[in-house]
């Protein structure tokens, strides 16, 4: 589950509901509701399965 980190939005999305792509600053997804950019890290398992983990900004 991914959460939009735009404070007024905060919507939650499943992987199937977002599009993950590289816009030149690393991989991210844009919130389908507000359009905010949210960073993710891509990992590939030994069996070839790709997973994504959301990156939360350091406070």
Chimera marker file (.cmm) of the C-alpha trace (Angstrom):
<marker_set name="trace">
<marker id="1" x="0.000" y="0.000" z="0.000" r="1" g="1" b="0" radius="0.5"/>
<marker id="2" x="1.333" y="3.429" z="-0.973" r="1" g="1" b="0" radius="0.5"/>
<marker id="3" x="0.308" y="6.676" z="0.716" r="1" g="1" b="0" radius="0.5"/>
<marker id="4" x="0.429" y="10.082" z="-0.954" r="1" g="1" b="0" radius="0.5"/>
<marker id="5" x="2.850" y="12.158" z="1.095" r="1" g="1" b="0" radius="0.5"/>
<marker id="6" x="1.212" y="15.430" z="0.070" r="1" g="1" b="0" radius="0.5"/>
<marker id="7" x="-0.081" y="16.531" z="3.500" r="1" g="1" b="0" radius="0.5"/>
<marker id="8" x="-3.566" y="17.724" z="2.433" r="1" g="1" b="0" radius="0.5"/>
<marker id="9" x="-4.135" y="14.583" z="0.327" r="1" g="1" b="0" radius="0.5"/>
<marker id="10" x="-2.863" y="11.477" z="2.153" r="1" g="1" b="0" radius="0.5"/>
<marker id="11" x="-4.762" y="9.099" z="-0.159" r="1" g="1" b="0" radius="0.5"/>
<marker id="12" x="-3.790" y="5.421" z="-0.088" r="1" g="1" b="0" radius="0.5"/>
<marker id="13" x="-3.228" y="3.379" z="-3.236" r="1" g="1" b="0" radius="0.5"/>
<marker id="14" x="-2.472" y="-0.221" z="-4.153" r="1" g="1" b="0" radius="0.5"/>
<marker id="15" x="0.396" y="-0.946" z="-6.559" r="1" g="1" b="0" radius="0.5"/>
<marker id="16" x="-2.135" y="-1.797" z="-9.283" r="1" g="1" b="0" radius="0.5"/>
<marker id="17" x="-3.676" y="1.686" z="-8.966" r="1" g="1" b="0" radius="0.5"/>
<marker id="18" x="-0.519" y="3.737" z="-9.609" r="1" g="1" b="0" radius="0.5"/>
<marker id="19" x="1.924" y="4.098" z="-12.480" r="1" g="1" b="0" radius="0.5"/>
<marker id="20" x="5.573" y="3.918" z="-11.454" r="1" g="1" b="0" radius="0.5"/>
<marker id="21" x="8.056" y="5.569" z="-13.794" r="1" g="1" b="0" radius="0.5"/>
<marker id="22" x="11.334" y="7.459" z="-13.860" r="1" g="1" b="0" radius="0.5"/>
<marker id="23" x="10.862" y="11.179" z="-14.532" r="1" g="1" b="0" radius="0.5"/>
<marker id="24" x="14.582" y="11.934" z="-14.387" r="1" g="1" b="0" radius="0.5"/>
<marker id="25" x="14.879" y="12.070" z="-10.600" r="1" g="1" b="0" radius="0.5"/>
<marker id="26" x="14.532" y="8.366" z="-9.887" r="1" g="1" b="0" radius="0.5"/>
<marker id="27" x="11.493" y="6.153" z="-9.820" r="1" g="1" b="0" radius="0.5"/>
<marker id="28" x="8.271" y="7.591" z="-8.458" r="1" g="1" b="0" radius="0.5"/>
<marker id="29" x="4.523" y="7.462" z="-8.718" r="1" g="1" b="0" radius="0.5"/>
<marker id="30" x="2.208" y="10.402" z="-9.123" r="1" g="1" b="0" radius="0.5"/>
<marker id="31" x="-0.831" y="10.387" z="-6.869" r="1" g="1" b="0" radius="0.5"/>
<marker id="32" x="-3.877" y="9.740" z="-9.087" r="1" g="1" b="0" radius="0.5"/>
<marker id="33" x="-5.910" y="12.129" z="-6.918" r="1" g="1" b="0" radius="0.5"/>
<marker id="34" x="-3.683" y="15.216" z="-6.506" r="1" g="1" b="0" radius="0.5"/>
<marker id="35" x="-0.720" y="14.575" z="-8.844" r="1" g="1" b="0" radius="0.5"/>
<marker id="36" x="1.969" y="14.829" z="-6.136" r="1" g="1" b="0" radius="0.5"/>
<marker id="37" x="5.230" y="12.969" z="-6.817" r="1" g="1" b="0" radius="0.5"/>
<marker id="38" x="6.089" y="10.190" z="-4.354" r="1" g="1" b="0" radius="0.5"/>
<marker id="39" x="9.455" y="8.403" z="-4.515" r="1" g="1" b="0" radius="0.5"/>
<marker id="40" x="9.831" y="4.618" z="-4.526" r="1" g="1" b="0" radius="0.5"/>
<marker id="41" x="12.742" y="2.167" z="-4.538" r="1" g="1" b="0" radius="0.5"/>
<marker id="42" x="12.678" y="-0.765" z="-6.958" r="1" g="1" b="0" radius="0.5"/>
<marker id="43" x="13.974" y="-4.183" z="-5.864" r="1" g="1" b="0" radius="0.5"/>
<marker id="44" x="14.263" y="-7.302" z="-7.982" r="1" g="1" b="0" radius="0.5"/>
<marker id="45" x="14.143" y="-10.717" z="-6.318" r="1" g="1" b="0" radius="0.5"/>
<marker id="46" x="16.264" y="-13.680" z="-7.465" r="1" g="1" b="0" radius="0.5"/>
<marker id="47" x="13.168" y="-15.190" z="-9.104" r="1" g="1" b="0" radius="0.5"/>
<marker id="48" x="12.736" y="-12.042" z="-11.220" r="1" g="1" b="0" radius="0.5"/>
<marker id="49" x="9.797" y="-10.572" z="-9.303" r="1" g="1" b="0" radius="0.5"/>
<marker id="50" x="9.972" y="-6.777" z="-9.004" r="1" g="1" b="0" radius="0.5"/>
<marker id="51" x="8.812" y="-5.050" z="-5.809" r="1" g="1" b="0" radius="0.5"/>
<marker id="52" x="8.561" y="-1.400" z="-4.850" r="1" g="1" b="0" radius="0.5"/>
<marker id="53" x="8.903" y="0.292" z="-1.469" r="1" g="1" b="0" radius="0.5"/>
<marker id="54" x="7.854" y="3.857" z="-0.831" r="1" g="1" b="0" radius="0.5"/>
<marker id="55" x="10.576" y="6.270" z="0.311" r="1" g="1" b="0" radius="0.5"/>
<marker id="56" x="9.526" y="8.593" z="3.108" r="1" g="1" b="0" radius="0.5"/>
<marker id="57" x="11.373" y="11.915" z="3.383" r="1" g="1" b="0" radius="0.5"/>
<marker id="58" x="13.675" y="12.453" z="6.345" r="1" g="1" b="0" radius="0.5"/>
<marker id="59" x="12.321" y="14.950" z="8.831" r="1" g="1" b="0" radius="0.5"/>
<link id1="1" id2="2" r="1" g="1" b="0" radius="0.2"/>
<link id1="2" id2="3" r="1" g="1" b="0" radius="0.2"/>
<link id1="3" id2="4" r="1" g="1" b="0" radius="0.2"/>
<link id1="4" id2="5" r="1" g="1" b="0" radius="0.2"/>
<link id1="5" id2="6" r="1" g="1" b="0" radius="0.2"/>
<link id1="6" id2="7" r="1" g="1" b="0" radius="0.2"/>
<link id1="7" id2="8" r="1" g="1" b="0" radius="0.2"/>
<link id1="8" id2="9" r="1" g="1" b="0" radius="0.2"/>
<link id1="9" id2="10" r="1" g="1" b="0" radius="0.2"/>
<link id1="10" id2="11" r="1" g="1" b="0" radius="0.2"/>
<link id1="11" id2="12" r="1" g="1" b="0" radius="0.2"/>
<link id1="12" id2="13" r="1" g="1" b="0" radius="0.2"/>
<link id1="13" id2="14" r="1" g="1" b="0" radius="0.2"/>
<link id1="14" id2="15" r="1" g="1" b="0" radius="0.2"/>
<link id1="15" id2="16" r="1" g="1" b="0" radius="0.2"/>
<link id1="16" id2="17" r="1" g="1" b="0" radius="0.2"/>
<link id1="17" id2="18" r="1" g="1" b="0" radius="0.2"/>
<link id1="18" id2="19" r="1" g="1" b="0" radius="0.2"/>
<link id1="19" id2="20" r="1" g="1" b="0" radius="0.2"/>
<link id1="20" id2="21" r="1" g="1" b="0" radius="0.2"/>
<link id1="21" id2="22" r="1" g="1" b="0" radius="0.2"/>
<link id1="22" id2="23" r="1" g="1" b="0" radius="0.2"/>
<link id1="23" id2="24" r="1" g="1" b="0" radius="0.2"/>
<link id1="24" id2="25" r="1" g="1" b="0" radius="0.2"/>
<link id1="25" id2="26" r="1" g="1" b="0" radius="0.2"/>
<link id1="26" id2="27" r="1" g="1" b="0" radius="0.2"/>
<link id1="27" id2="28" r="1" g="1" b="0" radius="0.2"/>
<link id1="28" id2="29" r="1" g="1" b="0" radius="0.2"/>
<link id1="29" id2="30" r="1" g="1" b="0" radius="0.2"/>
<link id1="30" id2="31" r="1" g="1" b="0" radius="0.2"/>
<link id1="31" id2="32" r="1" g="1" b="0" radius="0.2"/>
<link id1="32" id2="33" r="1" g="1" b="0" radius="0.2"/>
<link id1="33" id2="34" r="1" g="1" b="0" radius="0.2"/>
<link id1="34" id2="35" r="1" g="1" b="0" radius="0.2"/>
<link id1="35" id2="36" r="1" g="1" b="0" radius="0.2"/>
<link id1="36" id2="37" r="1" g="1" b="0" radius="0.2"/>
<link id1="37" id2="38" r="1" g="1" b="0" radius="0.2"/>
<link id1="38" id2="39" r="1" g="1" b="0" radius="0.2"/>
<link id1="39" id2="40" r="1" g="1" b="0" radius="0.2"/>
<link id1="40" id2="41" r="1" g="1" b="0" radius="0.2"/>
<link id1="41" id2="42" r="1" g="1" b="0" radius="0.2"/>
<link id1="42" id2="43" r="1" g="1" b="0" radius="0.2"/>
<link id1="43" id2="44" r="1" g="1" b="0" radius="0.2"/>
<link id1="44" id2="45" r="1" g="1" b="0" radius="0.2"/>
<link id1="45" id2="46" r="1" g="1" b="0" radius="0.2"/>
<link id1="46" id2="47" r="1" g="1" b="0" radius="0.2"/>
<link id1="47" id2="48" r="1" g="1" b="0" radius="0.2"/>
<link id1="48" id2="49" r="1" g="1" b="0" radius="0.2"/>
<link id1="49" id2="50" r="1" g="1" b="0" radius="0.2"/>
<link id1="50" id2="51" r="1" g="1" b="0" radius="0.2"/>
<link id1="51" id2="52" r="1" g="1" b="0" radius="0.2"/>
<link id1="52" id2="53" r="1" g="1" b="0" radius="0.2"/>
<link id1="53" id2="54" r="1" g="1" b="0" radius="0.2"/>
<link id1="54" id2="55" r="1" g="1" b="0" radius="0.2"/>
<link id1="55" id2="56" r="1" g="1" b="0" radius="0.2"/>
<link id1="56" id2="57" r="1" g="1" b="0" radius="0.2"/>
<link id1="57" id2="58" r="1" g="1" b="0" radius="0.2"/>
<link id1="58" id2="59" r="1" g="1" b="0" radius="0.2"/>
</marker_set>
